[in-house]
Amino acid sequence: MIGWETEWKFDVGEDADLPELPGVAIDERRVRLEAIYWDTADLALLGWGATLRYRSASDGSECGWTLKLGQSG
């Protein structure tokens, strides 16, 4: 079985208040993420709706490769 993920990202001001989220723990640490995206010279991955990236975090919590494949159909 293949699992699909949906990712939502939001940019809010530094003074924004988060709503109450029952059962969700909020971690207010600041972490710098750096990502490098890779593709072939003819951008074949992009054409297929796929991305390949290497991402690292300033606190060492993340360091590795991610391949996301486009959804077909």
C-alpha positions as CSV (number, residue, x, y, z in Angstrom):
1,M,0.0,0.0,0.0
2,I,1.2,3.5,-0.9
3,G,0.5,6.3,1.5
4,W,-0.1,9.9,0.3
5,E,0.6,13.0,2.3
6,T,-1.0,16.4,2.2
7,E,1.2,19.2,3.4
8,W,-0.1,22.7,4.3
9,K,2.2,25.6,5.0
10,F,1.2,29.0,6.4
11,D,3.2,32.2,6.8
12,V,2.0,34.3,9.7
13,G,3.3,37.3,11.5
14,E,5.6,37.0,14.5
15,D,2.8,38.4,16.7
16,A,0.2,35.9,15.5
17,D,-1.7,34.0,18.2
18,L,-2.2,30.3,17.5
19,P,-5.7,29.0,18.1
20,E,-6.4,26.3,20.8
21,L,-5.6,22.9,19.3
22,P,-6.7,20.2,21.7
23,G,-4.4,17.3,21.7
24,V,-1.6,19.1,19.8
25,A,1.7,20.0,21.4
26,I,3.3,23.2,20.2
27,D,7.1,23.4,20.0
28,E,8.2,27.0,19.8
29,R,11.9,26.4,19.0
30,R,13.3,28.1,16.0
31,V,15.0,25.9,13.5
32,R,16.5,26.9,10.2
33,L,15.8,24.5,7.3
34,E,18.0,24.4,4.2
35,A,16.8,22.5,1.2
36,I,18.5,21.8,-2.1
37,Y,16.3,20.5,-4.9
38,W,17.8,18.2,-7.6
39,D,16.5,17.4,-11.1
40,T,17.9,16.2,-14.4
41,A,19.2,18.7,-17.0
42,D,15.9,18.5,-19.0
43,L,13.8,18.9,-15.8
44,A,12.3,15.4,-16.2
45,L,11.4,15.1,-12.5
46,L,9.5,18.3,-12.6
47,G,7.7,17.2,-15.7
48,W,6.6,14.1,-14.0
49,G,5.3,16.1,-11.0
50,A,8.1,14.7,-8.7
51,T,10.6,16.4,-6.5
52,L,13.9,15.2,-5.1
53,R,15.5,17.3,-2.3
54,Y,18.1,17.1,0.4
55,R,17.2,19.0,3.5
56,S,19.0,19.7,6.7
57,A,18.0,21.5,9.9
58,S,20.1,23.8,12.0
59,D,19.4,21.8,15.2
60,G,20.3,18.4,13.6
61,S,16.7,17.2,13.8
62,E,16.6,16.6,10.1
63,C,19.2,15.6,7.6
64,G,18.3,13.5,4.5
65,W,16.8,13.0,1.2
66,T,13.1,13.2,0.3
67,L,11.5,12.0,-3.0
68,K,7.9,13.0,-3.6
69,L,6.2,11.4,-6.6
70,G,3.4,13.2,-8.4
71,Q,-0.1,11.8,-8.1
72,S,-1.3,10.2,-11.3
73,G,-4.8,10.4,-12.7
